[in-house]
Amino acid sequence: MNQVIEMTPSYTIYPLQGKVQHYEWGGFSYLPSLLGINNEEKRPFAEYWLGVHPLGVATVLNGNEPVLLDTFMGQYPEKALSSSVYKQFGELPYLLKIMDVNQMLSIQVHPEKAVAEAGYAREDQLGIARNAFNRNYKDKNHKPEVMLAISEFWLLHGFKQEVQIESILAETSEFQVLLPLFKREGLASLYSFIMEMDQLSVTNLLMPLVKREVRRKKEGLLTKNDPGWWVAKYYHNENPIGDIDRGVFSIYLFNIAQLQPGEAIFQKAGIPHAYLEGQNIELMSNSDNVLRGGLTPKYIDVPELLANMRFEPVTPQIVKGTPLKDGETIFHFPVPDFALASLHLKEGALFEDKAIGPEIWMVLEGGVIINNEIVRKKGEAFIVFPDNAYQFRTSGKTQLCKAFVPVNSAYSQYEEN
Ligand SMILES: [Zn+2]
C-alpha cells in the first residue's frame, strides 16, 4: 500500500491560550487572578489577546503539540475560516482582548480602511520600519472596536455638544482665551490650535488648572463625571512637575461615558476616545493602527491625527445587546468583521449551538464541559472552527463571551444613530 494521505488538520474544537501584554497602564491583579498567574513581581497586566495579530498570536493547545493559531489556520485557511470568511477577509478578521485599565490610556483615533492601506504603503516607501517608534500604520487594516464592560467602566468618547464645549470654555478661566477662536471658526480649528500650540504655552496655560483640579479632588469636590477628577488622576493626585500634557485639553472636550457591566459601546473610525478605568472585553478588527493625541509617551503625529479625526459632536450610544435564547445576549455593529455575544448560564444548564465561521470563546466565570470531552474553566479560552456543533454543560454559575464573524444580513440590519 503506497497511498498518499493528505494531512489536513482536523478543524474541530480546541483549547486556546492567549498572549498577555504588559503595557504600563495595566492593573496588577485582575488578569493574573482571571488567568491563574502568580504576579508576585507586580508586573502590570494590561491585555490578554486572543487572535492572530503578529504582535501577539494565540496558541492552539493541540494535545502534546501546541501550535500558533495563524500557522494552524494557514494550513487550510478555507476550512479554518469557512469559505465565505476566507473569500472576504483571507484571515481571521477580528482580535478579541480582555483588558484591565488601571492608568488611563492615550487619546486616540483609528483610521478608515482606505487611509490605513495608503498610509501603510507610504510609510513602507519612506523606509520606516514596521516596528519603528514613529510608525503610524502597523498594518493595512482599519480598527473599528467595541468594548463590553466587565466592571463599571469609564472612558472618553467623542466630542461633546458644541453648547457644552462653549460653556466649558467660558467657565474655565484658563480656557476663556480660546472661546473667540471656537465661536469664530469651530471645533476643528480649536482642536488643531490646541494640538499645534508650542509646549511652553501649553504648560503655562494648563499648570494652574491642573493644580486647582488636584486640590479640588483632595477636598472631595470632584466625582468621576468631572474632567478634573481624571486630570488629577493622570498626575497621580499630586501637583505636576515639568511639562503638562496637551491631552489634558481633550479630557474637557470629550464626553465622559460610564458603562455598567454588560453594557457596550462601539467606536468607529475617526471618533476620538480614551479608556479611563475598569475591566472590559474588547473586540476589534485585526489591526494595531492607532493615531494618538496625548496622555502618552508614545509617538504622536499631529497632522495625521487631525486628518483622521471626525470633528463632530457625538452622543455616546451605550447598548445592552439583544437577548436571544438560553442566556445569550448578542451585540451587532455596523462592520462585517466581527460581532460579540455574552452568555450567562446557571449551574447545570445545557447550551447548544453550531459554528458557521470561526468562533473564539473565553470563560470569565465558572466552567463548561464541551461535548462531554473538553473542560474549560474561568480564565480559559477555546476556538470552535466552522461547521462544528457544540454542547456546553456548566459546572456552577458560568459566564462566557464569544467573538465571531456575523453572517451578512446581521450587520446590515444594524441601525446607526
Ligand atoms: Zn482605540
Residues whose N, C-alpha, C, O or C-beta is under 5 A from the ligand:
A	BS01	ZN	none
